[in-house]
Amino acid sequence: MKKEIIKTEMKVKDNIVGVMRVENVDYISLTDLAKYENPNLDGNMRDYANILQLVILINLENLNAEMINQGILR
């Protein structure tokens, strides 16, 4: 069964942020938010993160993967 994916945008503090809806669950682009906070930085935001931010990101990614494996949507 193919999942329905809808891509759109929303305005946050006068900045456009990407939004992707997968099966009625909205995901926002954290990269877009980070770039608006630091507009002069180019490339991957991970290149500018400190060790604590990288550890938090890895933990969030691992939790997200585990929830996907368990079929938890929210």
Sequence and secondary structure as in RCSB ss.txt:
>XXXX:A:sequence
MKKEIIKTEMKVKDNIVGVMRVENVDYISLTDLAKYENPNLDGNMRDYANILQLVILINLENLNAEMINQGILR
>XXXX:A:secstr
    EEEEEEEETTEEEEEEEETTEEEE HHHHHHHHSTT  S GGGG  HHHHHHHHHHHHHHHHHHHHT   
